[in-house]
Amino acid sequence: MLSRLAKRTSDIAPFFVMELLGRAKQLEMQGRDIIHMEIGEPDFATPQIVVDAGIRRLQTGDIKYTPAAGLPELRQKIADYYQTRYAVTVDKGRIFVTPGASGAFLLALAASVNPGDEIVMADPCYPCNSNLIKLFEGKAITLPVDATTNYQLTAELIKRHWTPSTKGVLIASPSNPTGTLIEPDEFKQCIELVNERGGCFYSDEIYHGLVYGKHAPTALEYSDNAFVINSFSKYFGMTGWRIGWLIVPYDFVEAAEKLAQNIFIATPTLSQYAALAAFDEQNLEELESRRAEFAVRRDFLYNALLQLGFEIPAKPDGAFYIYANCAKFTKDSYEFALEFLEAEGVAITPGIDFGSFKANEHLRFAYTTSIGRIAEAMQRLEQFINKNKNKG
């Protein structure tokens, strides 16, 4: 008997952190105190100015479909933001407002990937990117990277692995799970190489804004011929509103418009009106104070993990994650994460969620909770390590 399931579903890997989150929620319902350091979701509430803008719109009762590409005024706000932050001029006609960054990826890949096309990316990387490529019957080619390249691809690495089936390259900077940035000159060389070979360049910029002491250039500083994915979730603190954006090369505008009409109809109207307030000067000042707090948390967690014996060869310059080598303590980071959750009530993410290269030797810690809670988590981690030592 034929299976009713589509074959592509067997190619989509589960997101292990969601299993850990589910177990953490169960333990909380049993009365356990759980410290969450597993999910990439800021603990700050949506800024009040954004909430108020959403409430005002909701009270009008006028929550109807917007154009498929998004509210014209929001697309213009995004274009203005690129001019102010990056000194880059972007035609708002190239900007598509999407249901989160995931929607932006769907739109970009639907417009550009044919069955069998290969998209090159780093290992480790965010797992959903590979899965979305598989959804369109493309092939995710993940290249092992380590601290010697700041966990980022290089132009030389791309050149060496380019094949007749290579359609494009995806680079995330800052990256998830490592929080590292690609060096500007290397970024420029990667983009130029892909353009020279007639490929598509996808720039995952969803952690832009959450950068500490460095500048994270947008791909648009080097080329108009790039897909740029961004989101209101991370820096702007609007995760549950499900709103992001995609900037496409000029020759993809018409295709992206058709696809958006059919896949989404439109991004949630309420979220779009709320997002208009995200660019207000008062709100941006609030977001910058939050960024400063994340930098403090990063330094605290980084030092604490080093003191416990974890290896972190590349200190993260962005996002809100630390990708730590735990080989000193375990040969199975997934088992370690599960046992740590059960024993001490702290949820972290195993490296197997982010690829295969030395995945069992790594854990991702998200500093998306307060310094006090991070300090408590580190005390529990020390207890857990010591108990395991004594068992040995």
C-alpha positions in Angstrom: 0.0 0.0 0.0 1.3 3.4 -1.0 2.1 5.8 1.8 0.0 9.0 1.9 2.9 10.9 3.2 4.9 13.0 0.7 8.4 11.7 0.2 9.9 15.1 1.1 8.7 14.7 4.7 11.3 12.0 5.3 14.1 14.4 4.3 13.1 17.0 6.9 15.0 16.5 10.1 13.3 17.2 13.4 14.4 20.2 15.5 15.7 18.6 18.6 15.5 21.7 20.7 11.7 21.6 20.4 11.8 18.2 22.1 13.8 19.7 24.9 11.5 22.7 25.2 8.5 20.3 25.4 10.1 18.4 28.2 11.1 21.6 30.0 7.4 22.7 29.8 6.3 19.4 31.3 8.7 19.8 34.2 7.5 23.3 34.8 3.9 22.0 35.0 5.2 19.6 37.7 6.4 22.6 39.7 10.1 22.5 38.7 12.0 25.7 38.3 13.4 25.7 34.8 15.9 28.1 33.4 15.5 28.5 29.7 18.7 28.9 27.7 17.6 26.9 24.7 15.3 29.0 22.5 16.5 32.0 20.4 13.8 34.3 21.8 14.7 37.5 23.7 13.2 37.6 27.2 12.3 41.3 26.8 8.7 42.1 26.1 7.7 43.7 22.8 8.5 47.4 23.2 5.5 49.3 24.5 5.6 51.8 21.6 5.1 48.9 19.2 2.3 47.3 21.3 0.5 50.6 21.5 0.7 51.0 17.7 -0.8 47.6 17.3 -3.6 48.3 19.8 -4.5 51.5 18.1 -4.8 49.8 14.8 -6.8 46.9 16.3 -9.3 49.3 17.8 -10.1 50.7 14.4 -11.4 47.3 13.4 -9.8 47.9 10.0 -7.7 44.7 9.8 -8.0 43.7 6.2 -5.5 42.2 3.7 -2.6 44.4 2.7 -0.9 44.2 -0.7 1.0 40.9 -1.0 4.3 42.6 -0.8 3.3 44.5 2.3 2.1 47.9 3.4 3.8 50.5 1.1 4.6 52.7 4.1 6.3 49.8 5.9 8.3 48.9 2.9 9.4 52.6 2.7 10.3 52.6 6.4 12.5 49.5 5.8 14.2 51.3 2.8 14.8 54.4 5.0 16.3 52.2 7.7 18.9 50.8 5.2 19.8 54.4 4.2 20.2 55.5 7.8 22.0 52.4 9.2 24.0 51.2 6.3 24.1 54.3 3.9 22.6 52.0 1.3 19.8 53.0 -1.1 17.2 50.3 -1.6 14.2 50.6 -4.0 11.2 49.8 -1.8 9.9 47.8 -4.8 12.5 45.1 -4.0 11.3 44.8 -0.4 8.7 42.1 0.6 7.2 42.0 4.0 6.9 38.3 5.0 5.5 36.2 7.9 8.8 36.1 9.8 12.3 35.4 8.4 11.1 31.8 7.7 8.6 33.3 5.2 11.4 35.4 3.7 13.4 32.2 3.2 10.5 30.4 1.7 9.9 33.2 -0.8 13.6 33.5 -1.8 14.1 29.8 -2.3 10.7 29.3 -4.1 11.8 32.0 -6.5 15.3 30.6 -7.2 15.8 26.9 -6.4 15.0 24.1 -8.9 15.1 20.4 -8.1 18.7 19.2 -7.8 20.1 22.7 -7.3 22.9 22.9 -4.6 23.0 25.6 -2.0 26.3 25.9 -0.1 26.3 26.8 3.6 28.4 26.4 6.7 28.2 23.5 9.2 27.3 24.4 11.9 24.3 26.5 10.7 20.6 27.1 11.5 18.9 23.7 10.7 15.7 25.1 9.2 17.7 26.6 6.3 18.8 23.2 5.1 15.3 21.8 5.6 13.7 24.6 3.5 16.1 23.9 0.7 15.1 20.2 0.8 11.4 21.3 0.7 12.0 22.7 -2.8 14.0 19.5 -3.7 17.3 21.3 -3.7 20.4 20.0 -2.0 21.9 21.7 1.1 25.7 21.3 0.8 27.1 22.0 4.3 30.8 22.6 4.6 32.6 22.0 7.9 33.9 25.3 9.4 35.7 26.0 12.7 37.3 28.8 14.7 40.1 29.2 12.1 37.5 31.0 9.8 35.4 32.2 12.7 32.9 29.5 11.8 32.2 31.2 8.5 32.6 30.2 4.9 35.4 31.7 2.9 35.7 32.5 -0.8 38.4 29.9 -1.2 36.2 27.2 0.4 33.2 28.2 -1.8 35.4 28.1 -4.9 36.8 24.6 -4.0 33.3 23.1 -3.6 31.6 24.8 -6.5 30.1 22.3 -9.0 28.0 22.5 -12.1 25.0 21.9 -9.8 25.8 24.8 -7.4 23.0 27.4 -7.6 24.1 29.6 -4.7 25.6 30.3 -1.3 24.0 31.2 2.0 25.9 33.1 4.6 24.6 34.0 8.0 26.4 36.8 9.8 26.0 37.0 12.8 25.4 33.3 12.7 23.3 30.9 14.6 24.6 29.0 16.6 28.0 30.5 16.9 27.2 34.2 17.1 30.2 34.9 14.9 30.6 37.5 12.1 32.3 37.1 8.7 35.1 39.6 8.1 33.9 42.4 5.7 36.6 41.7 3.1 35.9 38.0 3.1 32.1 38.7 2.8 32.7 41.0 -0.2 34.9 38.3 -1.9 32.2 35.6 -1.3 29.5 37.8 -2.9 31.7 38.7 -5.9 32.6 35.1 -6.5 29.0 34.0 -6.5 28.0 36.9 -8.8 30.9 36.0 -11.2 29.6 32.5 -11.4 26.0 33.5 -12.1 24.8 32.1 -8.8 22.4 33.4 -6.1 23.7 34.8 -2.9 21.5 34.6 0.2 22.4 36.8 3.2 20.8 35.8 6.5 20.9 39.1 8.5 18.2 38.3 11.1 20.6 39.1 14.0 21.7 42.4 12.6 21.5 45.1 15.3 22.6 42.6 17.9 26.3 43.1 17.3 28.8 44.0 20.0 31.8 46.3 19.2 31.9 45.6 15.4 30.0 46.5 12.3 28.0 43.8 10.5 27.8 44.9 6.9 24.7 44.1 4.9 25.3 42.2 1.6 23.7 45.2 -0.1 26.8 47.3 0.7 28.6 45.2 -1.9 26.0 44.2 -4.4 22.3 44.7 -5.4 22.3 41.2 -6.7 21.6 39.4 -3.4 18.7 38.1 -1.5 18.7 39.7 2.0 16.7 38.1 4.7 15.9 40.0 7.9 13.3 39.9 10.7 11.5 42.0 13.4 11.9 39.0 15.8 15.4 39.4 17.2 16.7 43.0 17.4 13.2 44.4 17.3 11.9 42.0 19.9 8.7 40.9 18.0 9.1 37.1 17.8 5.4 36.1 18.2 4.2 38.8 15.8 5.6 36.7 12.9 6.9 39.5 10.6 10.1 39.8 8.7 11.3 41.0 5.3 13.1 39.9 2.1 15.0 42.1 -0.3 15.3 40.5 -3.8 17.5 41.3 -6.8 15.6 43.4 -9.4 15.1 40.4 -11.8 13.2 38.5 -9.1 10.7 41.2 -8.2 7.9 40.0 -10.5 8.4 36.3 -9.5 8.5 37.1 -5.8 5.2 39.2 -6.1 3.4 36.2 -7.7 4.7 33.8 -5.2 3.8 36.0 -2.2 0.3 36.4 -3.6 -0.2 32.6 -3.7 1.8 31.4 -0.7 0.9 34.1 1.9 -1.8 36.4 0.4 -0.3 38.9 2.8 1.6 39.1 6.1 -0.6 39.7 9.1 -2.0 43.2 8.9 -1.9 43.9 12.6 1.8 43.0 12.8 2.6 45.3 9.9 1.0 48.3 11.4 2.7 47.6 14.7 6.0 47.2 13.0 5.7 50.8 11.6 6.4 52.0 15.1 9.6 49.8 15.4 11.6 52.4 13.5 10.6 55.3 15.7 13.6 57.1 17.3 12.3 56.4 20.8 11.9 52.7 20.1 15.4 52.4 18.5 16.9 54.0 21.7 15.1 51.3 23.8 16.5 48.6 21.5 20.0 49.9 21.8 19.7 49.7 25.6 18.6 46.1 25.2 21.6 45.4 23.0 23.9 46.8 25.7 22.3 44.4 28.2 22.9 41.5 25.8 26.6 42.4 25.6 26.9 42.3 29.4 25.2 38.9 29.5 27.5 37.6 26.7 30.6 38.6 28.7 29.2 37.1 31.9 28.3 33.8 30.3 31.5 33.6 28.3 33.7 34.0 31.3 31.6 31.6 33.4 31.7 28.8 30.8 35.5 29.2 30.4 35.9 28.9 34.2 34.0 25.7 34.2 36.3 24.2 31.5 34.3 24.6 28.3 36.3 25.6 25.2 35.1 28.6 23.2 37.8 29.3 20.6 35.8 32.1 18.9 34.1 34.7 21.2 30.8 35.6 19.6 30.5 39.2 18.3 26.7 39.1 17.7 23.3 37.4 18.2 22.7 36.0 21.7 24.4 32.5 21.6 27.6 30.9 22.8 28.6 27.7 21.0 30.8 25.9 23.5 32.9 22.7 23.1 31.9 20.2 25.7 34.1 17.3 24.7 35.9 17.5 28.0 32.6 16.5 29.7 30.7 14.2 27.2 30.9 12.4 23.9 27.1 13.0 23.4 25.9 16.6 23.7 22.3 15.6 23.2 22.4 13.1 26.1 24.3 15.7 28.2 21.5 18.3 27.5 18.7 15.9 28.3 20.4 14.8 31.6 21.2 18.3 32.6 17.6 19.3 32.1 16.3 16.4 34.1 18.8 16.7 36.9 19.2 20.5 37.3 16.3 22.1 35.4 18.3 24.1 32.8 17.4 23.8 29.2 20.2 24.2 26.6 20.6 23.1 22.9 22.7 20.2 21.7 25.0 20.7 18.7 23.2 18.0 16.6 20.5 20.6 15.9 23.0 22.6 13.8 24.8 20.1 11.6 27.1 17.1 11.8 30.6 18.5 12.1 31.7 17.8 15.6 28.1 18.3 16.6 28.3 15.8 19.6 31.1 18.0 21.0 29.1 21.2 21.2 26.3 22.8 23.1 24.6 26.1 22.4 23.8 28.4 25.3 21.4 31.3 24.7 21.8 34.3 26.9 18.2 35.3 26.5 17.5 35.5 30.2 18.6 37.8 33.0 22.1 37.8 34.5 20.7 36.5 37.8 19.2 33.5 36.0 22.3 32.9 34.0 24.4 32.9 37.2 22.0 30.4 38.7 22.2 28.2 35.6 26.0 28.2 35.8 25.9 27.1 39.5 23.6 24.3 38.5 25.9 23.4 35.6 28.9 23.3 38.0 26.9 21.0 40.3 26.0 18.7 37.4 29.6 18.5 36.1 30.9 17.7 39.6 28.3 15.0 40.2 29.2 13.3 36.9 32.9 13.5 37.9 32.2 11.8 41.1 30.2 9.1 39.3 33.2 8.4 37.1 
